[in-house]
Amino acid sequence: MLLQNVRPNIVQAIRAYRVEDLMRAAQEAGHHFLYANLSEAQSKQDVLELIAQSFLFPAHFGKNLDALHDCMTDLVHKSGAQPGFVVVLEQLPDNIRFDREAREQLLDVFRDTADYWADRKVQFRCFYSFQ
């Protein structure tokens, strides 16, 4: 099983993994699979909007990093026991409007989310790639 080779509660580059294989592995493990294709995004707002649409966040989502963290943690935690998560952020922008600092801030939210779920003994793996 693919997920046995990836430590739980981590945020890492997708590298040699294929999205289809990660999706299949999540299904086999009974984990939620959250996927966002960000190839059309150019700015932080674009990235947050596409994530919100892809992950089916509520309409009141604030489209900021704090709101993203809340949606990935408290909101989901309050909905009941969680089996685990495999998240794929494909094609994060790499441009002047979404520079290295913006990418790291976004990935820090997912790192904090991984820690949040680790504290609750829930596996959370996030994979990302750049444009």
OpenMM code with the backbone's topology and positions (N, CA, C; nanometers):
from openmm import Vec3, app, unit

residues = "MET LEU LEU GLN ASN VAL ARG PRO ASN ILE VAL GLN ALA ILE ARG ALA TYR ARG VAL GLU ASP LEU MET ARG ALA ALA GLN GLU ALA GLY HIS HIS PHE LEU TYR ALA ASN LEU SER GLU ALA GLN SER LYS GLN ASP VAL LEU GLU LEU ILE ALA GLN SER PHE LEU PHE PRO ALA HIS PHE GLY LYS ASN LEU ASP ALA LEU HIS ASP CYS MET THR ASP LEU VAL HIS LYS SER GLY ALA GLN PRO GLY PHE VAL VAL VAL LEU GLU GLN LEU PRO ASP ASN ILE ARG PHE ASP ARG GLU ALA ARG GLU GLN LEU LEU ASP VAL PHE ARG ASP THR ALA ASP TYR TRP ALA ASP ARG LYS VAL GLN PHE ARG CYS PHE TYR SER PHE GLN".split()
positions = [
    Vec3(0.0844, -0.1188, 0.0000),
    Vec3(0.0000, 0.0000, 0.0000),
    Vec3(0.0891, 0.1254, 0.0000),
    Vec3(0.0589, 0.2175, -0.0855),
    Vec3(0.1388, 0.3376, -0.1067),
    Vec3(0.1566, 0.4215, 0.0201),
    Vec3(0.0514, 0.4383, 0.0974),
    Vec3(0.0594, 0.5258, 0.2140),
    Vec3(0.1487, 0.4700, 0.3242),
    Vec3(0.1745, 0.3424, 0.3245),
    Vec3(0.2649, 0.2841, 0.4235),
    Vec3(0.4074, 0.3355, 0.4049),
    Vec3(0.4396, 0.3797, 0.2838),
    Vec3(0.5733, 0.4308, 0.2537),
    Vec3(0.5886, 0.5794, 0.2822),
    Vec3(0.4811, 0.6448, 0.3245),
    Vec3(0.4833, 0.7885, 0.3532),
    Vec3(0.4436, 0.8068, 0.4989),
    Vec3(0.5322, 0.8699, 0.5749),
    Vec3(0.4982, 0.8852, 0.7162),
    Vec3(0.3722, 0.9700, 0.7312),
    Vec3(0.2938, 0.9420, 0.8342),
    Vec3(0.1707, 1.0202, 0.8541),
    Vec3(0.2031, 1.1616, 0.9009),
    Vec3(0.1093, 1.2508, 0.8821),
    Vec3(0.1159, 1.3878, 0.9302),
    Vec3(0.2391, 1.4607, 0.8778),
    Vec3(0.2394, 1.4719, 0.7454),
    Vec3(0.3510, 1.5341, 0.6744),
    Vec3(0.2977, 1.6184, 0.5582),
    Vec3(0.3754, 1.7191, 0.5232),
    Vec3(0.3509, 1.7996, 0.4033),
    Vec3(0.4776, 1.7870, 0.3212),
    Vec3(0.4637, 1.7357, 0.1980),
    Vec3(0.5824, 1.7123, 0.1171),
    Vec3(0.5525, 1.7292, -0.0313),
    Vec3(0.6592, 1.7512, -0.1084),
    Vec3(0.6459, 1.7589, -0.2538),
    Vec3(0.5951, 1.6247, -0.3061),
    Vec3(0.5164, 1.6306, -0.4106),
    Vec3(0.4542, 1.5100, -0.4645),
    Vec3(0.5574, 1.4161, -0.5272),
    Vec3(0.6666, 1.4722, -0.5765),
    Vec3(0.7784, 1.3991, -0.6365),
    Vec3(0.7301, 1.2926, -0.7346),
    Vec3(0.7640, 1.1680, -0.7059),
    Vec3(0.7358, 1.0591, -0.8005),
    Vec3(0.5951, 1.0029, -0.7877),
    Vec3(0.5178, 1.0527, -0.6935),
    Vec3(0.3814, 1.0014, -0.6766),
    Vec3(0.2903, 1.0579, -0.7848),
    Vec3(0.1974, 0.9769, -0.8263),
    Vec3(0.0966, 1.0230, -0.9224),
    Vec3(-0.0333, 1.0483, -0.8473),
    Vec3(-0.1060, 1.1513, -0.8894),
    Vec3(-0.2308, 1.1885, -0.8237),
    Vec3(-0.3263, 1.0689, -0.8195),
    Vec3(-0.3371, 0.9963, -0.9295),
    Vec3(-0.4291, 0.8830, -0.9358),
    Vec3(-0.3926, 0.7765, -0.8328),
    Vec3(-0.2628, 0.7536, -0.8135),
    Vec3(-0.2182, 0.6543, -0.7155),
    Vec3(-0.2483, 0.7008, -0.5730),
    Vec3(-0.2304, 0.8293, -0.5468),
    Vec3(-0.2616, 0.8830, -0.4146),
    Vec3(-0.4109, 0.8745, -0.3867),
    Vec3(-0.4922, 0.9034, -0.4879),
    Vec3(-0.6368, 0.8939, -0.4718),
    Vec3(-0.6770, 0.7496, -0.4410),
    Vec3(-0.6225, 0.6564, -0.5144),
    Vec3(-0.6531, 0.5144, -0.4935),
    Vec3(-0.6092, 0.4703, -0.3536),
    Vec3(-0.4911, 0.5137, -0.3130),
    Vec3(-0.4397, 0.4776, -0.1807),
    Vec3(-0.5289, 0.5343, -0.0699),
    Vec3(-0.5759, 0.6573, -0.0875),
    Vec3(-0.6666, 0.7173, 0.0106),
    Vec3(-0.7960, 0.6371, 0.0190),
    Vec3(-0.8499, 0.5986, -0.0966),
    Vec3(-0.9730, 0.5192, -0.0982),
    Vec3(-0.9523, 0.3853, -0.0293),
    Vec3(-0.8410, 0.3193, -0.0592),
    Vec3(-0.8118, 0.1891, 0.0017),
    Vec3(-0.7988, 0.1995, 0.1532),
    Vec3(-0.7436, 0.3112, 0.2007),
    Vec3(-0.7248, 0.3319, 0.3443),
    Vec3(-0.8511, 0.3857, 0.4114),
    Vec3(-0.9502, 0.4231, 0.3307),
    Vec3(-1.0717, 0.4818, 0.3857),
    Vec3(-1.0540, 0.6254, 0.4302),
    Vec3(-0.9549, 0.6951, 0.3723),
    Vec3(-0.9264, 0.8343, 0.4070),
    Vec3(-0.9955, 0.9291, 0.3105),
    Vec3(-1.0182, 1.0516, 0.3567),
    Vec3(-1.0687, 1.1567, 0.2690),
    Vec3(-0.9599, 1.1906, 0.1680),
    Vec3(-0.9989, 1.2134, 0.0437),
    Vec3(-0.9056, 1.2591, -0.0594),
    Vec3(-0.9494, 1.3980, -0.1014),
    Vec3(-0.8631, 1.4967, -0.0789),
    Vec3(-0.8922, 1.6354, -0.1144),
    Vec3(-0.7922, 1.6788, -0.2204),
    Vec3(-0.8440, 1.7223, -0.3338),
    Vec3(-0.7589, 1.7564, -0.4477),
    Vec3(-0.7928, 1.8950, -0.4985),
    Vec3(-0.6896, 1.9753, -0.5237),
    Vec3(-0.7084, 2.1074, -0.5841),
    Vec3(-0.6054, 2.1255, -0.6950),
    Vec3(-0.6548, 2.1480, -0.8159),
    Vec3(-0.5682, 2.1822, -0.9290),
    Vec3(-0.5600, 2.3343, -0.9324),
    Vec3(-0.4407, 2.3863, -0.9085),
    Vec3(-0.4220, 2.5309, -0.8949),
    Vec3(-0.3528, 2.5925, -1.0156),
    Vec3(-0.3555, 2.5237, -1.1279),
    Vec3(-0.2836, 2.5702, -1.2470),
    Vec3(-0.3369, 2.7033, -1.3002),
    Vec3(-0.4604, 2.7373, -1.2704),
    Vec3(-0.5181, 2.8645, -1.3169),
    Vec3(-0.4939, 2.9788, -1.2189),
    Vec3(-0.4445, 2.9481, -1.1006),
    Vec3(-0.4252, 3.0496, -0.9973),
    Vec3(-0.3018, 3.1343, -1.0272),
    Vec3(-0.3137, 3.2620, -0.9985),
    Vec3(-0.2020, 3.3553, -1.0155),
    Vec3(-0.1663, 3.4277, -0.8866),
    Vec3(-0.2598, 3.4326, -0.7920),
    Vec3(-0.2391, 3.5093, -0.6695),
    Vec3(-0.2847, 3.4274, -0.5489),
    Vec3(-0.2566, 3.4797, -0.4307),
    Vec3(-0.2990, 3.4149, -0.3066),
    Vec3(-0.4509, 3.4005, -0.3036),
    Vec3(-0.5214, 3.5055, -0.3435),
    Vec3(-0.6684, 3.4987, -0.3455),
    Vec3(-0.7170, 3.3899, -0.4410),
    Vec3(-0.6544, 3.3803, -0.5580),
    Vec3(-0.6901, 3.2747, -0.6541),
    Vec3(-0.6693, 3.1366, -0.5921),
    Vec3(-0.5547, 3.1182, -0.5265),
    Vec3(-0.5226, 2.9891, -0.4654),
    Vec3(-0.6268, 2.9536, -0.3598),
    Vec3(-0.6569, 3.0485, -0.2716),
    Vec3(-0.7540, 3.0225, -0.1655),
    Vec3(-0.8928, 2.9953, -0.2213),
    Vec3(-0.9304, 3.0691, -0.3251),
    Vec3(-1.0617, 3.0483, -0.3864),
    Vec3(-1.0719, 2.9096, -0.4505),
    Vec3(-0.9679, 2.8688, -0.5215),
    Vec3(-0.9695, 2.7365, -0.5856),
    Vec3(-0.9676, 2.6238, -0.4826),
    Vec3(-0.8932, 2.6410, -0.3753),
    Vec3(-0.8944, 2.5407, -0.2687),
    Vec3(-1.0339, 2.5319, -0.2078),
    Vec3(-1.0927, 2.6462, -0.1790),
    Vec3(-1.2276, 2.6480, -0.1198),
    Vec3(-1.3287, 2.5783, -0.2101),
    Vec3(-1.3234, 2.6050, -0.3393),
    Vec3(-1.4148, 2.5399, -0.4337),
    Vec3(-1.3881, 2.3904, -0.4415),
    Vec3(-1.2615, 2.3532, -0.4523),
    Vec3(-1.2247, 2.2127, -0.4681),
    Vec3(-1.2562, 2.1301, -0.3445),
    Vec3(-1.2369, 2.1883, -0.2265),
    Vec3(-1.2583, 2.1155, -0.1016),
    Vec3(-1.4005, 2.1327, -0.0484),
    Vec3(-1.4843, 2.2041, -0.1231),
    Vec3(-1.6249, 2.2250, -0.0872),
    Vec3(-1.6414, 2.2938, 0.0482),
    Vec3(-1.5625, 2.3984, 0.0696),
    Vec3(-1.5753, 2.4762, 0.1919),
    Vec3(-1.7097, 2.5485, 0.1924),
    Vec3(-1.7589, 2.5848, 0.3102),
    Vec3(-1.8866, 2.6566, 0.3174),
    Vec3(-1.8772, 2.7944, 0.2511),
    Vec3(-1.9917, 2.8450, 0.2114),
    Vec3(-1.9982, 2.9734, 0.1412),
    Vec3(-1.9390, 3.0874, 0.2241),
    Vec3(-1.9424, 3.0760, 0.3551),
    Vec3(-1.8912, 3.1838, 0.4419),
    Vec3(-1.7389, 3.1802, 0.4580),
    Vec3(-1.6691, 3.0911, 0.3873),
    Vec3(-1.5229, 3.0827, 0.3959),
    Vec3(-1.4621, 3.2192, 0.3689),
    Vec3(-1.3755, 3.2642, 0.4592),
    Vec3(-1.3206, 3.3998, 0.4546),
    Vec3(-1.2100, 3.4243, 0.3549),
    Vec3(-1.1633, 3.3225, 0.2839),
    Vec3(-1.0578, 3.3353, 0.1833),
    Vec3(-0.9327, 3.4040, 0.2385),
    Vec3(-0.8913, 3.3581, 0.3570),
    Vec3(-0.7630, 3.3989, 0.4130),
    Vec3(-0.7015, 3.2769, 0.4810),
    Vec3(-0.5761, 3.2870, 0.5200),
    Vec3(-0.5058, 3.1704, 0.5737),
    Vec3(-0.5635, 3.1227, 0.7062),
    Vec3(-0.6104, 3.2147, 0.7898),
    Vec3(-0.6729, 3.1732, 0.9160),
    Vec3(-0.8011, 3.0944, 0.8903),
    Vec3(-0.8794, 3.1408, 0.7952),
    Vec3(-1.0032, 3.0706, 0.7612),
    Vec3(-0.9732, 2.9335, 0.7008),
    Vec3(-0.8679, 2.9254, 0.6207),
    Vec3(-0.8272, 2.7965, 0.5645),
    Vec3(-0.7932, 2.6996, 0.6776),
    Vec3(-0.7144, 2.7453, 0.7732),
    Vec3(-0.6788, 2.6605, 0.8873),
    Vec3(-0.8038, 2.6159, 0.9624),
    Vec3(-0.8939, 2.7084, 0.9878),
    Vec3(-1.0176, 2.6743, 1.0596),
    Vec3(-1.0990, 2.5699, 0.9843),
    Vec3(-1.1091, 2.5850, 0.8535),
    Vec3(-1.1867, 2.4890, 0.7735),
    Vec3(-1.1204, 2.3511, 0.7713),
    Vec3(-0.9881, 2.3481, 0.7716),
    Vec3(-0.9158, 2.2198, 0.7654),
    Vec3(-0.9060, 2.1516, 0.9023),
    Vec3(-0.9385, 2.2244, 1.0086),
    Vec3(-0.9231, 2.1678, 1.1429),
    Vec3(-1.0546, 2.1702, 1.2195),
    Vec3(-1.0861, 2.2803, 1.2842),
    Vec3(-1.2027, 2.2873, 1.3728),
    Vec3(-1.3332, 2.2471, 1.3054),
    Vec3(-1.3570, 2.3010, 1.1884),
    Vec3(-1.4832, 2.2738, 1.1190),
    Vec3(-1.4979, 2.1242, 1.0914),
    Vec3(-1.3911, 2.0618, 1.0454),
    Vec3(-1.3952, 1.9190, 1.0151),
    Vec3(-1.4000, 1.8374, 1.1436),
    Vec3(-1.3222, 1.8779, 1.2439),
    Vec3(-1.3194, 1.8059, 1.3710),
    Vec3(-1.4583, 1.8022, 1.4354),
    Vec3(-1.5294, 1.9132, 1.4274),
    Vec3(-1.6628, 1.9223, 1.4873),
    Vec3(-1.7657, 1.8355, 1.4160),
    Vec3(-1.7344, 1.7917, 1.2938),
    Vec3(-1.8313, 1.7106, 1.2192),
    Vec3(-1.8254, 1.5629, 1.2575),
    Vec3(-1.7305, 1.5252, 1.3434),
    Vec3(-1.7250, 1.3872, 1.3912),
    Vec3(-1.5901, 1.3242, 1.3695),
    Vec3(-1.5821, 1.1971, 1.4029),
    Vec3(-1.4567, 1.1229, 1.3893),
    Vec3(-1.4108, 1.1230, 1.2438),
    Vec3(-1.2809, 1.1360, 1.2245),
    Vec3(-1.2236, 1.1414, 1.0899),
    Vec3(-1.1300, 1.0226, 1.0686),
    Vec3(-1.1374, 0.9598, 0.9499),
    Vec3(-1.0556, 0.8418, 0.9239),
    Vec3(-0.9121, 0.8739, 0.8821),
    Vec3(-0.8882, 0.9921, 0.8301),
    Vec3(-0.7572, 1.0310, 0.7798),
    Vec3(-0.7736, 1.1128, 0.6533),
    Vec3(-0.6646, 1.1752, 0.6080),
    Vec3(-0.6696, 1.2659, 0.4937),
    Vec3(-0.5489, 1.2477, 0.4024),
    Vec3(-0.5749, 1.2560, 0.2737),
    Vec3(-0.4703, 1.2705, 0.1733),
    Vec3(-0.5094, 1.3943, 0.0934),
    Vec3(-0.4239, 1.4942, 0.0964),
    Vec3(-0.4506, 1.6222, 0.0300),
    Vec3(-0.3473, 1.6408, -0.0807),
    Vec3(-0.3947, 1.6831, -0.1985),
    Vec3(-0.3040, 1.7130, -0.3094),
    Vec3(-0.3301, 1.8554, -0.3565),
    Vec3(-0.2251, 1.9368, -0.3523),
    Vec3(-0.2280, 2.0734, -0.4046),
    Vec3(-0.1399, 2.0715, -0.5288),
    Vec3(-0.2027, 2.0594, -0.6429),
    Vec3(-0.1270, 2.0441, -0.7672),
    Vec3(-0.1101, 2.1776, -0.8375),
    Vec3(0.0141, 2.2040, -0.8802),
    Vec3(0.0473, 2.3214, -0.9611),
    Vec3(0.0319, 2.4538, -0.8857),
    Vec3(0.0891, 2.4592, -0.7655),
    Vec3(0.0933, 2.5871, -0.6945),
    Vec3(0.1646, 2.6899, -0.7823),
    Vec3(0.1143, 2.8125, -0.7870),
    Vec3(0.1782, 2.9133, -0.8713),
    Vec3(0.3204, 2.9462, -0.8251),
    Vec3(0.3992, 2.9898, -0.9189),
    Vec3(0.5365, 3.0330, -0.8923),
    Vec3(0.5584, 3.1590, -0.9751),
    Vec3(0.5131, 3.2707, -0.9201),
    Vec3(0.5238, 3.3975, -0.9929),
    Vec3(0.5342, 3.5125, -0.8936),
    Vec3(0.5408, 3.6315, -0.9437),
    Vec3(0.5594, 3.7495, -0.8587),
    Vec3(0.4387, 3.7739, -0.7671),
    Vec3(0.3184, 3.7323, -0.8098),
    Vec3(0.1979, 3.7531, -0.7290),
    Vec3(0.1769, 3.6415, -0.6268),
    Vec3(0.2495, 3.5315, -0.6430),
    Vec3(0.2449, 3.4214, -0.5457),
    Vec3(0.3875, 3.3675, -0.5352),
    Vec3(0.4684, 3.4425, -0.4611),
    Vec3(0.6114, 3.4133, -0.4529),
    Vec3(0.6411, 3.3068, -0.3475),
    Vec3(0.7695, 3.2843, -0.3263),
    Vec3(0.8135, 3.1796, -0.2335),
    Vec3(0.7565, 3.2015, -0.0937),
    Vec3(0.7552, 3.3255, -0.0480),
    Vec3(0.7027, 3.3556, 0.0850),
    Vec3(0.5546, 3.3197, 0.0944),
    Vec3(0.4765, 3.3556, -0.0072),
    Vec3(0.3332, 3.3229, -0.0079),
    Vec3(0.3119, 3.1716, -0.0080),
    Vec3(0.3929, 3.1007, -0.0873),
    Vec3(0.3814, 2.9538, -0.0917),
    Vec3(0.4128, 2.8931, 0.0440),
    Vec3(0.5186, 2.9424, 0.1087),
    Vec3(0.5563, 2.8890, 0.2400),
    Vec3(0.4489, 2.9178, 0.3445),
    Vec3(0.3883, 3.0352, 0.3372),
    Vec3(0.2795, 3.0675, 0.4305),
    Vec3(0.1627, 2.9707, 0.4116),
    Vec3(0.1294, 2.9433, 0.2862),
    Vec3(0.0213, 2.8480, 0.2576),
    Vec3(0.0585, 2.7086, 0.3087),
    Vec3(0.1783, 2.6641, 0.2761),
    Vec3(0.2202, 2.5308, 0.3193),
    Vec3(0.2318, 2.5223, 0.4713),
    Vec3(0.2641, 2.6338, 0.5377),
    Vec3(0.2661, 2.6351, 0.6844),
    Vec3(0.1276, 2.6068, 0.7422),
    Vec3(0.0244, 2.6552, 0.6764),
    Vec3(-0.1121, 2.6244, 0.7214),
    Vec3(-0.1348, 2.4736, 0.7158),
    Vec3(-0.0896, 2.4107, 0.6082),
    Vec3(-0.1076, 2.2660, 0.5968),
    Vec3(-0.0166, 2.1914, 0.6944),
    Vec3(0.1014, 2.2442, 0.7243),
    Vec3(0.1879, 2.1833, 0.8266),
    Vec3(0.1214, 2.1921, 0.9645),
    Vec3(0.0637, 2.3083, 0.9956),
    Vec3(-0.0091, 2.3242, 1.1219),
    Vec3(-0.1297, 2.2304, 1.1268),
    Vec3(-0.1939, 2.2134, 1.0136),
    Vec3(-0.3080, 2.1214, 1.0056),
    Vec3(-0.2627, 1.9779, 1.0308),
    Vec3(-0.1495, 1.9407, 0.9746),
    Vec3(-0.0954, 1.8059, 0.9976),
    Vec3(-0.0669, 1.7855, 1.1462),
    Vec3(-0.0119, 1.8865, 1.2123),
    Vec3(0.0144, 1.8779, 1.3564),
    Vec3(-0.1163, 1.8661, 1.4353),
    Vec3(-0.2150, 1.9443, 1.3951),
    Vec3(-0.3460, 1.9416, 1.4613),
    Vec3(-0.4029, 1.7998, 1.4584),
    Vec3(-0.4013, 1.7371, 1.3401),
    Vec3(-0.4576, 1.6031, 1.3272),
    Vec3(-0.3687, 1.4992, 1.3947),
    Vec3(-0.2378, 1.5194, 1.3960),
    Vec3(-0.1478, 1.4265, 1.4655),
    Vec3(-0.1809, 1.4234, 1.6145),
    Vec3(-0.2097, 1.5401, 1.6717),
    Vec3(-0.2478, 1.5466, 1.8135),
    Vec3(-0.3751, 1.4679, 1.8419),
    Vec3(-0.4556, 1.4466, 1.7398),
    Vec3(-0.5823, 1.3739, 1.7534),
    Vec3(-0.5724, 1.2312, 1.6992),
    Vec3(-0.4490, 1.1899, 1.6715),
    Vec3(-0.4204, 1.0536, 1.6215),
    Vec3(-0.4895, 1.0241, 1.4885),
    Vec3(-0.4979, 1.1266, 1.4033),
    Vec3(-0.5566, 1.1134, 1.2696),
    Vec3(-0.4463, 1.1412, 1.1676),
    Vec3(-0.4316, 1.0517, 1.0706),
    Vec3(-0.3286, 1.0697, 0.9691),
    Vec3(-0.3689, 1.1787, 0.8701),
    Vec3(-0.2742, 1.2660, 0.8398),
    Vec3(-0.2955, 1.3768, 0.7460),
    Vec3(-0.1700, 1.3900, 0.6619),
    Vec3(-0.1835, 1.3602, 0.5336),
    Vec3(-0.0708, 1.3717, 0.4412),
    Vec3(-0.1083, 1.4725, 0.3330),
    Vec3(-0.0189, 1.5666, 0.3102),
    Vec3(-0.0418, 1.6679, 0.2076),
    Vec3(0.0745, 1.6644, 0.1087),
    Vec3(0.0399, 1.6586, -0.0189),
    Vec3(0.1381, 1.6564, -0.1277),
    Vec3(0.1162, 1.7788, -0.2141),
    Vec3(0.2235, 1.8381, -0.2634),
    Vec3(0.2096, 1.9571, -0.3472),
    Vec3(0.3104, 1.9529, -0.4617),
    Vec3(0.2753, 2.0280, -0.5668),
    Vec3(0.3678, 2.0491, -0.6775),
    Vec3(0.3584, 2.1942, -0.7200),
    Vec3(0.4582, 2.2401, -0.7962),
    Vec3(0.4615, 2.3774, -0.8450),
    Vec3(0.4395, 2.3801, -0.9961),
    Vec3(0.3940, 2.4960, -1.0427),
    Vec3(0.3776, 2.5155, -1.1869),
    Vec3(0.5122, 2.5192, -1.2531),
] * unit.nanometer
topology = app.Topology()
chain = topology.addChain("A")
for resn in residues:
    res = topology.addResidue(resn, chain)
    for name in ("N", "CA", "C"):
        topology.addAtom(name, app.Element.getBySymbol(name[0]), res)
